[in-house]
């Protein structure tokens, strides 16, 4: 497995990954229509101040990982295509990514029901914080995880 710069050819793969109903449920994140997805990636995700990489296994782009600034926090997030779940790729990718992204602390929001992603973050040294922004009833409960000091 390697992390490489994102190419334009990766975006249709990432688009398909984010359309998977089970992945959407686990991530508690809404799918975007194709034009909106491509625009978001090209104008927001791939900005120079963000660190974004394609996760490659063999010759296959299996997902992506990245970091960005939001609400005075450096956040990290990743998405692995469901056909590649359970193979340790998220943990390996995050471990390698943490070498590329030196900013600390790093934060990650994760749906409270996404136990697999919480385990990945914990294996890489993230710890849960008290939920700073409890969601109103009916919204997805999330936990904020942090790596490094405040």
ZADO-1210 file (C-alpha; in nm, 4 decimals, padded with zeros to 6 digits):
<atoms>
<atom x="00.0000" y="00.0000" z="00.0000" code="UNK" pos="1"/>
<atom x="00.1224" y="00.3488" z="-00.0839" code="UNK" pos="2"/>
<atom x="-00.0041" y="00.7047" z="-00.0537" code="UNK" pos="3"/>
<atom x="00.0369" y="00.9183" z="-00.3645" code="UNK" pos="4"/>
<atom x="-00.0845" y="01.2541" z="-00.4883" code="UNK" pos="5"/>
<atom x="-00.4444" y="01.2551" z="-00.6071" code="UNK" pos="6"/>
<atom x="-00.4862" y="01.2466" z="-00.9835" code="UNK" pos="7"/>
<atom x="-00.7910" y="01.3538" z="-01.1811" code="UNK" pos="8"/>
<atom x="-00.8460" y="00.9859" z="-01.2717" code="UNK" pos="9"/>
<atom x="-00.9005" y="00.9077" z="-00.9013" code="UNK" pos="10"/>
<atom x="-01.2036" y="01.1344" z="-00.8650" code="UNK" pos="11"/>
<atom x="-01.4575" y="00.9066" z="-01.0423" code="UNK" pos="12"/>
<atom x="-01.3451" y="00.6212" z="-00.8140" code="UNK" pos="13"/>
<atom x="-01.3912" y="00.8380" z="-00.5046" code="UNK" pos="14"/>
<atom x="-01.7295" y="00.9486" z="-00.6375" code="UNK" pos="15"/>
<atom x="-01.8456" y="00.5873" z="-00.6640" code="UNK" pos="16"/>
<atom x="-01.7145" y="00.5089" z="-00.3145" code="UNK" pos="17"/>
<atom x="-01.9205" y="00.7930" z="-00.1655" code="UNK" pos="18"/>
<atom x="-02.2376" y="00.6619" z="-00.3297" code="UNK" pos="19"/>
<atom x="-02.2282" y="00.3266" z="-00.1456" code="UNK" pos="20"/>
<atom x="-02.5293" y="00.3122" z="00.0912" code="UNK" pos="21"/>
<atom x="-02.3508" y="00.1162" z="00.3665" code="UNK" pos="22"/>
<atom x="-02.0482" y="00.3476" z="00.3559" code="UNK" pos="23"/>
<atom x="-02.2794" y="00.6485" z="00.3787" code="UNK" pos="24"/>
<atom x="-02.4518" y="00.4986" z="00.6816" code="UNK" pos="25"/>
<atom x="-02.1209" y="00.4297" z="00.8544" code="UNK" pos="26"/>
<atom x="-01.9808" y="00.7736" z="00.7774" code="UNK" pos="27"/>
<atom x="-02.3132" y="00.9460" z="00.8472" code="UNK" pos="28"/>
<atom x="-02.2315" y="01.1719" z="00.5560" code="UNK" pos="29"/>
<atom x="-02.4583" y="01.2590" z="00.2627" code="UNK" pos="30"/>
<atom x="-02.3664" y="01.1634" z="-00.0916" code="UNK" pos="31"/>
<atom x="-02.3150" y="01.4410" z="-00.3453" code="UNK" pos="32"/>
<atom x="-02.4322" y="01.4430" z="-00.7056" code="UNK" pos="33"/>
<atom x="-02.1469" y="01.3966" z="-00.9528" code="UNK" pos="34"/>
<atom x="-02.1082" y="01.7616" z="-01.0608" code="UNK" pos="35"/>
<atom x="-02.1200" y="01.8844" z="-00.7007" code="UNK" pos="36"/>
<atom x="-01.8725" y="01.6151" z="-00.5956" code="UNK" pos="37"/>
<atom x="-01.6208" y="01.7029" z="-00.8687" code="UNK" pos="38"/>
<atom x="-01.6525" y="02.0752" z="-00.8004" code="UNK" pos="39"/>
<atom x="-01.6045" y="02.0218" z="-00.4263" code="UNK" pos="40"/>
<atom x="-01.2912" y="01.8159" z="-00.4824" code="UNK" pos="41"/>
<atom x="-01.1371" y="02.0497" z="-00.7397" code="UNK" pos="42"/>
<atom x="-01.2125" y="02.3750" z="-00.5546" code="UNK" pos="43"/>
<atom x="-01.1987" y="02.2729" z="-00.1878" code="UNK" pos="44"/>
<atom x="-01.0378" y="01.9354" z="-00.1137" code="UNK" pos="45"/>
<atom x="-00.7395" y="01.9779" z="-00.3462" code="UNK" pos="46"/>
<atom x="-00.6409" y="02.3249" z="-00.2230" code="UNK" pos="47"/>
<atom x="-00.2647" y="02.3621" z="-00.1665" code="UNK" pos="48"/>
<atom x="-00.3069" y="02.4159" z="00.2100" code="UNK" pos="49"/>
<atom x="-00.4726" y="02.0747" z="00.2418" code="UNK" pos="50"/>
<atom x="-00.2805" y="01.7485" z="00.2426" code="UNK" pos="51"/>
<atom x="-00.4719" y="01.4912" z="00.0365" code="UNK" pos="52"/>
<atom x="-00.3487" y="01.1539" z="-00.0861" code="UNK" pos="53"/>
<atom x="-00.4859" y="00.8585" z="-00.2774" code="UNK" pos="54"/>
<atom x="-00.4518" y="00.5242" z="-00.0996" code="UNK" pos="55"/>
<atom x="-00.3247" y="00.2683" z="-00.3516" code="UNK" pos="56"/>
<atom x="-00.2994" y="-00.1077" z="-00.3076" code="UNK" pos="57"/>
<atom x="-00.1333" y="-00.2850" z="-00.5950" code="UNK" pos="58"/>
<atom x="-00.2404" y="-00.0695" z="-00.8865" code="UNK" pos="59"/>
<atom x="-00.5869" y="00.0082" z="-00.7463" code="UNK" pos="60"/>
<atom x="-00.6980" y="00.3342" z="-00.5849" code="UNK" pos="61"/>
<atom x="-00.8837" y="00.2004" z="-00.2803" code="UNK" pos="62"/>
<atom x="-00.9631" y="00.5343" z="-00.1160" code="UNK" pos="63"/>
<atom x="-00.8233" y="00.8634" z="00.0010" code="UNK" pos="64"/>
<atom x="-00.6994" y="01.0358" z="00.3146" code="UNK" pos="65"/>
<atom x="-00.6550" y="01.4032" z="00.3844" code="UNK" pos="66"/>
<atom x="-00.6290" y="01.6884" z="00.6298" code="UNK" pos="67"/>
<atom x="-00.7694" y="02.0398" z="00.6294" code="UNK" pos="68"/>
<atom x="-00.8359" y="02.3359" z="00.8573" code="UNK" pos="69"/>
<atom x="-01.1893" y="02.3843" z="00.9885" code="UNK" pos="70"/>
<atom x="-01.3157" y="02.5927" z="01.2799" code="UNK" pos="71"/>
<atom x="-00.9610" y="02.6497" z="01.4128" code="UNK" pos="72"/>
<atom x="-00.8845" y="02.2752" z="01.4151" code="UNK" pos="73"/>
<atom x="-00.6666" y="02.0679" z="01.1832" code="UNK" pos="74"/>
<atom x="-00.8896" y="01.7755" z="01.0852" code="UNK" pos="75"/>
<atom x="-00.8107" y="01.4441" z="00.9235" code="UNK" pos="76"/>
<atom x="-01.0491" y="01.2192" z="00.7344" code="UNK" pos="77"/>
<atom x="-01.0382" y="00.9164" z="00.5084" code="UNK" pos="78"/>
<atom x="-01.2663" y="00.7030" z="00.2955" code="UNK" pos="79"/>
<atom x="-01.1980" y="00.3464" z="00.1886" code="UNK" pos="80"/>
<atom x="-01.4115" y="00.1742" z="-00.0747" code="UNK" pos="81"/>
<atom x="-01.6305" y="-00.0869" z="00.0970" code="UNK" pos="82"/>
<atom x="-01.4842" y="-00.3726" z="-00.1089" code="UNK" pos="83"/>
<atom x="-01.1537" y="-00.2998" z="00.0702" code="UNK" pos="84"/>
<atom x="-01.2853" y="-00.2830" z="00.4291" code="UNK" pos="85"/>
<atom x="-01.1471" y="-00.5165" z="00.6932" code="UNK" pos="86"/>
<atom x="-00.7990" y="-00.5438" z="00.5396" code="UNK" pos="87"/>
<atom x="-00.6182" y="-00.3003" z="00.7685" code="UNK" pos="88"/>
<atom x="-00.5818" y="-00.0424" z="00.4917" code="UNK" pos="89"/>
<atom x="-00.7316" y="00.2479" z="00.6877" code="UNK" pos="90"/>
<atom x="-00.4975" y="00.1887" z="00.9818" code="UNK" pos="91"/>
<atom x="-00.1921" y="00.1587" z="00.7554" code="UNK" pos="92"/>
<atom x="-00.2905" y="00.4631" z="00.5521" code="UNK" pos="93"/>
<atom x="-00.3515" y="00.6759" z="00.8609" code="UNK" pos="94"/>
<atom x="-00.0230" y="00.5640" z="01.0186" code="UNK" pos="95"/>
<atom x="00.1680" y="00.6620" z="00.7035" code="UNK" pos="96"/>
<atom x="-00.0299" y="00.9829" z="00.6604" code="UNK" pos="97"/>
<atom x="00.0602" y="01.0994" z="01.0112" code="UNK" pos="98"/>
<atom x="00.4238" y="01.1168" z="00.8939" code="UNK" pos="99"/>
<atom x="00.3212" y="01.3447" z="00.6020" code="UNK" pos="100"/>
<atom x="00.1017" y="01.5688" z="00.8177" code="UNK" pos="101"/>
<atom x="00.3155" y="01.7066" z="01.1015" code="UNK" pos="102"/>
<atom x="00.0503" y="01.9395" z="01.2483" code="UNK" pos="103"/>
<atom x="-00.0517" y="01.8568" z="01.6037" code="UNK" pos="104"/>
<atom x="-00.2987" y="01.8397" z="01.7452" code="UNK" pos="105"/>
<atom x="-00.4957" y="01.6649" z="01.4737" code="UNK" pos="106"/>
<atom x="-00.8668" y="01.6053" z="01.5136" code="UNK" pos="107"/>
<atom x="-01.1185" y="01.3699" z="01.3557" code="UNK" pos="108"/>
<atom x="-01.4966" y="01.3740" z="01.3796" code="UNK" pos="109"/>
<atom x="-01.6427" y="01.0247" z="01.3618" code="UNK" pos="110"/>
<atom x="-01.9993" y="00.8970" z="01.3892" code="UNK" pos="111"/>
<atom x="-02.0384" y="00.7388" z="01.7317" code="UNK" pos="112"/>
<atom x="-02.1812" y="00.4206" z="01.5711" code="UNK" pos="113"/>
<atom x="-01.8764" y="00.3807" z="01.3415" code="UNK" pos="114"/>
<atom x="-01.6817" y="00.1553" z="01.5781" code="UNK" pos="115"/>
<atom x="-01.4406" y="00.0379" z="01.3077" code="UNK" pos="116"/>
<atom x="-01.3279" y="00.3934" z="01.2341" code="UNK" pos="117"/>
<atom x="-01.2999" y="00.4732" z="01.6050" code="UNK" pos="118"/>
<atom x="-01.0711" y="00.1681" z="01.6420" code="UNK" pos="119"/>
<atom x="-00.8561" y="00.2840" z="01.3479" code="UNK" pos="120"/>
<atom x="-00.8132" y="00.6257" z="01.5082" code="UNK" pos="121"/>
<atom x="-00.7347" y="00.4768" z="01.8497" code="UNK" pos="122"/>
<atom x="-00.4734" y="00.2389" z="01.7014" code="UNK" pos="123"/>
<atom x="-00.3037" y="00.5475" z="01.5572" code="UNK" pos="124"/>
<atom x="-00.2981" y="00.7301" z="01.8909" code="UNK" pos="125"/>
<atom x="-00.6174" y="00.9375" z="01.8775" code="UNK" pos="126"/>
<atom x="-00.8223" y="00.9720" z="02.1961" code="UNK" pos="127"/>
<atom x="-01.1889" y="01.0703" z="02.2280" code="UNK" pos="128"/>
<atom x="-01.2699" y="01.4113" z="02.3700" code="UNK" pos="129"/>
<atom x="-01.5878" y="01.5107" z="02.5446" code="UNK" pos="130"/>
<atom x="-01.8286" y="01.6035" z="02.2680" code="UNK" pos="131"/>
<atom x="-01.7842" y="01.9794" z="02.2340" code="UNK" pos="132"/>
<atom x="-02.0964" y="02.0264" z="02.0229" code="UNK" pos="133"/>
<atom x="-02.3752" y="01.7905" z="02.1275" code="UNK" pos="134"/>
<atom x="-02.6124" y="01.7463" z="01.8349" code="UNK" pos="135"/>
<atom x="-02.9821" y="01.8173" z="01.8678" code="UNK" pos="136"/>
<atom x="-03.2152" y="01.5165" z="01.8824" code="UNK" pos="137"/>
<atom x="-03.2517" y="01.3523" z="01.5434" code="UNK" pos="138"/>
<atom x="-02.8988" y="01.4376" z="01.4261" code="UNK" pos="139"/>
<atom x="-02.6139" y="01.1875" z="01.4125" code="UNK" pos="140"/>
<atom x="-02.4113" y="01.1626" z="01.7319" code="UNK" pos="141"/>
<atom x="-02.0421" y="01.2194" z="01.6658" code="UNK" pos="142"/>
<atom x="-01.7322" y="01.2039" z="01.8780" code="UNK" pos="143"/>
<atom x="-01.4325" y="01.4311" z="01.8347" code="UNK" pos="144"/>
<atom x="-01.1021" y="01.2447" z="01.8535" code="UNK" pos="145"/>
<atom x="-00.7624" y="01.4105" z="01.8999" code="UNK" pos="146"/>
<atom x="-00.3992" y="01.3191" z="01.8444" code="UNK" pos="147"/>
<atom x="-00.1379" y="01.5298" z="02.0223" code="UNK" pos="148"/>
<atom x="-00.1502" y="01.8037" z="02.2779" code="UNK" pos="149"/>
<atom x="-00.3863" y="02.0990" z="02.2836" code="UNK" pos="150"/>
</atoms>
